[in-house]
Amino acid sequence: MSATDSLPLDRAAQPGGEALPSLLRHGPSPEEIKPSANEALDRTITGFITFAPMLLLALAGWQMWDRELRWRDILILFVMYVPIGLGVTVGFHRMLTHRSFKTSGALRALMTVLGTMAVEGPVISWVADHRKHHAYSDRLGDPHSPHVDRGHGLRGALRGLAHAHVGWLFNHTQRAARERFAPDLLADPIVSFIDRTFVLWSLLGLAIPFGLGALIGGSLDAALTGLLWGGAVRIFILHHVTYSINSLCHFFGRRSFHTDDHSRNLAWLAPLSFGEAWHNNHHAFPTSAFHGMTRAQVDLSAIMIRTLERLGLAWEVQRVSPERQLGKAMKG
């Protein structure tokens, strides 16, 4: 057992989530890093998942140039993007990673399945990496900081942003060990089953828009364009919105609260990310179910959680009092 084994899994799991254990400041121990069994295969699969939607987006552009984009394609894109995006932000992030609220087993399963359809990796790996990000935010050990060991000046900034955006997906030197950062989810039969069947749910996320296209349009051509827009284009947009939280929200924007990292709020990204871009707020109060701290900070994920709470489908919803917000607020 290492010196860090007795420490909290991540500071975000603690009440308030503000205190960074001093031992973690010296960097991660070897047992906190997940080694890759087959680096070449992992990079090949990651490359396909990352770049195939980009190529299919080019196909979508060609389709638009060649003929009119139909409203049914936009509808299918919207119908797929919203619930799957909320599966990531409400399910993977606020519910599973930070334990910001509790819900029933059925809704927990549904949110986890929806998040898995985003094709951002198996849920337990996603959670473990994000908890490790909070434990070592913008320090050695953070899987996707744009500020660690990337050099100085414009070149260093661009290298850091590229690493935080997609480069870290191909680099396993700081990926989180699931046993260290997500033992609770490994022991959860619902979540662990969905994690093991990642490919099944990812394919279902493609089959649904194909079926919707066939149902609405009544032809194979309509089914294929439904798959293109509700599948490939949706994956591309959602991936890069998620990646932008890791990269842009640690580089650009405003800071409302004192934190020991470079997290920032990026207002223009908040609607597309369902409130995740209020990132400085989140790092200041990681366990809070609500990232938007004012009425002007639109947080669609928080609206969903409040709705579930009012319906009796969510409970023990974590909130931050005005006094605690004032205590960490930036002055001036």
C-alpha positions as CSV (number, residue, x, y, z in Angstrom):
1,M,0.0,0.0,0.0
2,S,1.4,3.4,-1.0
3,A,1.2,6.6,1.0
4,T,-1.6,7.8,-1.1
5,D,-3.9,4.8,-0.7
6,S,-5.3,6.2,2.5
7,L,-6.1,9.5,0.8
8,P,-9.5,10.4,-0.7
9,L,-10.1,9.0,-4.2
10,D,-10.4,12.6,-5.4
11,R,-10.9,15.9,-3.7
12,A,-14.1,16.4,-5.7
13,A,-15.6,13.5,-3.8
14,Q,-15.2,15.3,-0.5
15,P,-17.6,17.8,1.0
16,G,-16.8,21.1,-0.9
17,G,-14.0,19.4,-2.7
18,E,-11.6,22.3,-2.1
19,A,-8.7,20.7,-0.3
20,L,-5.9,19.1,-2.3
21,P,-4.1,16.5,-0.2
22,S,-0.5,17.7,0.2
23,L,1.0,14.3,-0.8
24,L,-0.7,14.5,-4.2
25,R,1.3,17.7,-5.0
26,H,4.4,15.6,-5.6
27,G,2.9,13.7,-8.5
28,P,1.1,10.4,-9.0
29,S,2.4,7.1,-7.7
30,P,2.8,4.2,-10.3
31,E,-0.3,2.4,-9.0
32,E,-2.4,5.4,-9.9
33,I,-1.5,5.2,-13.6
34,K,-3.2,2.7,-16.0
35,P,-0.6,1.0,-18.3
36,S,-1.7,0.2,-21.8
37,A,-1.6,-3.6,-22.6
38,N,-1.3,-2.8,-26.4
39,E,-0.4,0.8,-27.1
40,A,-0.5,0.4,-30.9
41,L,-4.0,-1.1,-30.9
42,D,-5.3,1.5,-28.4
43,R,-4.0,4.3,-30.6
44,T,-5.5,2.8,-33.7
45,I,-8.9,2.5,-32.1
46,T,-8.7,5.9,-30.6
47,G,-7.6,7.4,-33.9
48,F,-10.6,5.7,-35.7
49,I,-13.1,7.0,-33.1
50,T,-11.6,10.5,-33.2
51,F,-11.1,11.0,-36.9
52,A,-13.8,8.9,-38.6
53,P,-16.5,11.4,-37.5
54,M,-14.4,14.2,-38.9
55,L,-14.2,12.5,-42.3
56,L,-17.9,11.8,-42.2
57,L,-18.5,15.5,-41.4
58,A,-16.7,16.3,-44.6
59,L,-19.1,13.9,-46.3
60,A,-22.0,15.8,-44.7
61,G,-20.6,19.1,-46.1
62,W,-20.4,17.5,-49.5
63,Q,-24.0,16.3,-49.1
64,M,-25.2,19.9,-48.2
65,W,-23.3,21.3,-51.2
66,D,-24.9,18.8,-53.5
67,R,-28.4,19.0,-52.3
68,E,-30.6,20.7,-49.7
69,L,-30.2,19.6,-46.1
70,R,-33.5,18.3,-44.9
71,W,-35.2,19.3,-41.7
72,R,-35.5,15.7,-40.7
73,D,-31.7,15.4,-40.5
74,I,-31.5,18.5,-38.2
75,L,-34.3,17.0,-36.1
76,I,-32.5,13.6,-35.8
77,L,-29.2,15.4,-34.9
78,F,-31.0,17.4,-32.2
79,V,-32.9,14.3,-30.9
80,M,-29.6,12.4,-30.5
81,Y,-27.4,15.3,-29.3
82,V,-29.4,16.5,-26.4
83,P,-30.1,13.2,-24.4
84,I,-26.7,11.8,-25.2
85,G,-25.0,15.0,-24.3
86,L,-26.9,15.1,-21.0
87,G,-25.9,11.5,-20.4
88,V,-22.3,12.7,-20.4
89,T,-22.8,15.9,-18.4
90,V,-25.5,14.8,-15.9
91,G,-24.8,11.0,-15.9
92,F,-21.0,10.5,-16.3
93,H,-19.9,13.8,-14.8
94,R,-22.2,15.1,-12.1
95,M,-23.8,11.8,-11.0
96,L,-21.1,9.2,-11.3
97,T,-17.8,11.2,-11.1
98,H,-18.7,13.8,-8.4
99,R,-21.7,12.1,-6.7
100,S,-23.6,15.4,-6.9
101,F,-27.0,13.7,-6.5
102,K,-28.5,10.3,-6.1
103,T,-31.2,8.6,-8.2
104,S,-32.9,5.3,-8.7
105,G,-31.1,2.3,-10.2
106,A,-33.2,2.5,-13.4
107,L,-32.5,6.2,-14.0
108,R,-28.8,5.6,-13.1
109,A,-28.6,2.9,-15.7
110,L,-30.4,5.0,-18.4
111,M,-28.1,8.0,-17.8
112,T,-25.0,5.8,-18.0
113,V,-26.2,4.1,-21.2
114,L,-26.9,7.5,-22.8
115,G,-23.5,8.8,-21.8
116,T,-21.9,5.6,-23.2
117,M,-23.6,6.3,-26.6
118,A,-21.4,9.4,-26.9
119,V,-18.5,7.1,-27.7
120,E,-16.1,8.8,-25.3
121,G,-14.8,5.6,-23.9
122,P,-16.1,3.1,-21.3
123,V,-17.8,4.9,-18.4
124,I,-15.4,3.7,-15.6
125,S,-12.3,4.8,-17.5
126,W,-14.0,8.2,-18.2
127,V,-14.8,8.7,-14.6
128,A,-11.4,7.5,-13.4
129,D,-9.6,9.9,-15.7
130,H,-11.8,12.8,-14.6
131,R,-11.3,12.1,-10.9
132,K,-7.5,12.0,-11.5
133,H,-7.8,15.3,-13.4
134,H,-9.3,16.9,-10.3
135,A,-6.8,15.3,-7.9
136,Y,-3.9,16.8,-9.9
137,S,-5.5,19.6,-11.9
138,D,-2.9,21.4,-14.0
139,R,-0.1,19.6,-12.2
140,L,2.0,16.6,-13.0
141,G,-0.4,13.7,-13.0
142,D,-3.3,15.5,-14.7
143,P,-4.1,13.4,-17.8
144,H,-5.0,16.4,-19.9
145,S,-3.6,19.7,-18.6
146,P,-2.5,22.2,-21.3
147,H,-0.1,23.7,-18.9
148,V,2.2,20.8,-17.8
149,D,5.6,20.2,-19.6
150,R,4.5,21.7,-23.0
151,G,7.1,24.5,-23.2
152,H,6.7,28.3,-23.2
153,G,5.5,31.0,-25.5
154,L,3.1,30.6,-28.4
155,R,4.5,27.2,-29.4
156,G,4.2,25.8,-25.9
157,A,0.6,27.1,-25.7
158,L,-0.4,25.5,-28.9
159,R,1.3,22.2,-28.0
160,G,-0.5,22.3,-24.6
161,L,-3.9,23.0,-26.2
162,A,-3.4,20.2,-28.7
163,H,-2.5,17.8,-25.9
164,A,-5.4,18.8,-23.7
165,H,-7.9,18.6,-26.6
166,V,-7.1,15.3,-28.3
167,G,-3.4,14.4,-27.8
168,W,-3.9,13.0,-24.3
169,L,-6.2,10.3,-25.8
170,F,-3.1,8.8,-27.5
171,N,-0.8,9.2,-24.6
172,H,-1.3,6.7,-21.7
173,T,1.5,7.9,-19.4
174,Q,-1.0,9.6,-17.1
175,R,-4.2,7.8,-17.7
176,A,-5.9,6.9,-14.4
177,A,-5.9,3.4,-12.9
178,R,-9.5,2.4,-12.6
179,E,-8.9,0.4,-9.4
180,R,-7.4,3.5,-7.7
181,F,-9.8,6.2,-8.8
182,A,-13.1,4.3,-9.4
183,P,-13.4,1.3,-7.2
184,D,-16.9,2.3,-6.3
185,L,-18.0,1.9,-9.9
186,L,-16.1,-1.3,-10.4
187,A,-18.2,-2.7,-7.6
188,D,-21.4,-1.3,-9.0
189,P,-23.1,-4.1,-11.0
190,I,-25.1,-1.8,-13.2
191,V,-22.3,0.5,-14.1
192,S,-19.7,-2.3,-14.5
193,F,-22.1,-4.1,-16.9
194,I,-22.6,-1.0,-19.1
195,D,-18.8,-0.5,-19.0
196,R,-18.1,-4.0,-20.2
197,T,-20.7,-3.7,-23.0
198,F,-19.4,-0.3,-24.2
199,V,-19.4,-1.4,-27.9
200,L,-23.0,-2.6,-27.8
201,W,-24.3,0.8,-26.5
202,S,-22.1,2.7,-28.9
203,L,-23.6,0.8,-31.8
204,L,-27.1,1.3,-30.5
205,G,-26.3,5.0,-30.6
206,L,-25.8,4.6,-34.3
207,A,-28.7,2.3,-34.9
208,I,-31.2,4.7,-33.4
209,P,-30.6,7.6,-35.9
210,F,-30.5,5.0,-38.8
211,G,-33.9,3.8,-37.6
212,L,-35.3,7.3,-37.1
213,G,-34.2,8.2,-40.7
214,A,-36.0,5.2,-42.1
215,L,-39.1,5.8,-40.0
216,I,-39.4,9.5,-40.9
217,G,-38.1,9.4,-44.5
218,G,-39.3,6.0,-45.5
219,S,-36.2,5.0,-47.5
220,L,-32.7,3.6,-47.2
221,D,-31.3,7.0,-48.4
222,A,-33.2,8.7,-45.5
223,A,-31.9,6.1,-43.1
224,L,-28.3,6.7,-44.2
225,T,-28.5,10.5,-43.9
226,G,-30.1,10.0,-40.5
227,L,-27.1,7.9,-39.5
228,L,-24.8,10.5,-40.9
229,W,-26.3,13.5,-39.0
230,G,-27.6,11.7,-35.9
231,G,-24.5,9.5,-35.7
232,A,-21.3,10.7,-37.2
233,V,-21.9,14.5,-37.1
234,R,-23.4,14.2,-33.6
235,I,-20.4,12.3,-32.3
236,F,-18.0,14.8,-33.9
237,I,-19.7,17.8,-32.3
238,L,-20.1,16.3,-28.9
239,H,-16.6,15.0,-28.8
240,H,-15.1,18.4,-29.6
241,V,-17.4,20.2,-27.1
242,T,-16.2,17.8,-24.4
243,Y,-12.6,18.1,-25.5
244,S,-12.9,21.9,-25.4
245,I,-13.7,21.8,-21.7
246,N,-10.3,20.1,-21.1
247,S,-8.4,22.5,-23.4
248,L,-10.2,25.9,-23.9
249,C,-11.7,26.0,-20.4
250,H,-8.2,25.8,-18.9
251,F,-6.8,28.5,-21.1
252,F,-9.4,31.1,-22.1
253,G,-12.3,32.9,-20.3
254,R,-12.9,34.4,-16.9
255,R,-12.3,33.3,-13.3
256,S,-15.0,34.0,-10.7
257,F,-13.4,31.9,-7.9
258,H,-10.0,31.2,-6.4
259,T,-8.8,27.8,-7.4
260,D,-5.3,26.2,-7.4
261,D,-5.5,25.5,-11.2
262,H,-6.1,27.4,-14.4
263,S,-9.8,26.6,-14.8
264,R,-11.9,29.3,-16.4
265,N,-15.5,30.0,-17.3
266,L,-16.2,30.2,-21.1
267,A,-19.7,31.6,-21.6
268,W,-20.1,31.0,-25.3
269,L,-19.4,27.3,-24.9
270,A,-21.9,26.9,-22.0
271,P,-25.1,26.2,-24.1
272,L,-23.4,23.6,-26.3
273,S,-21.9,21.9,-23.3
274,F,-25.1,22.0,-21.2
275,G,-23.4,24.2,-18.6
276,E,-20.1,22.4,-18.3
277,A,-18.2,25.4,-19.6
278,W,-18.7,27.2,-16.2
279,H,-15.6,25.3,-15.5
280,N,-13.9,27.6,-12.9
281,N,-17.2,27.4,-10.9
282,H,-17.0,23.7,-11.1
283,H,-13.3,23.5,-10.0
284,A,-14.1,25.8,-7.1
285,F,-17.0,23.6,-6.0
286,P,-16.6,20.1,-7.6
287,T,-19.4,18.4,-5.8
288,S,-22.0,21.0,-6.7
289,A,-24.8,19.7,-9.0
290,F,-25.1,23.2,-10.4
291,H,-22.2,24.7,-12.3
292,G,-23.9,27.9,-13.3
293,M,-23.9,30.0,-10.1
294,T,-26.0,32.9,-11.3
295,R,-29.2,33.3,-13.3
296,A,-27.2,34.6,-16.2
297,Q,-25.0,31.5,-16.3
298,V,-27.3,29.1,-18.2
299,D,-26.8,25.5,-17.0
300,L,-29.1,23.1,-18.8
301,S,-27.7,20.1,-16.9
302,A,-28.7,21.9,-13.6
303,I,-32.2,22.5,-15.0
304,M,-32.5,18.8,-15.7
305,I,-31.3,17.9,-12.2
306,R,-33.7,20.4,-10.6
307,T,-36.5,18.9,-12.6
308,L,-35.7,15.4,-11.5
309,E,-35.5,16.6,-7.9
310,R,-39.0,18.2,-8.1
311,L,-40.3,14.9,-9.6
312,G,-38.8,12.9,-6.7
313,L,-36.4,11.2,-9.1
314,A,-33.3,12.8,-7.7
315,W,-32.3,13.4,-4.1
316,E,-29.4,14.5,-1.9
317,V,-28.7,17.1,-4.5
318,Q,-25.5,19.0,-3.6
319,R,-25.6,22.8,-3.5
320,V,-23.2,25.6,-2.6
321,S,-24.4,28.2,-0.1
322,P,-24.0,31.9,-0.9
323,E,-21.6,32.2,2.0
324,R,-19.3,29.6,0.6
325,Q,-19.4,31.2,-2.8
326,L,-18.5,34.6,-1.2
327,G,-15.6,33.0,0.7
328,K,-13.9,31.8,-2.6
329,A,-15.0,34.7,-4.9
330,M,-12.4,36.7,-6.8
331,K,-12.2,40.2,-5.5
332,G,-12.5,43.1,-8.0
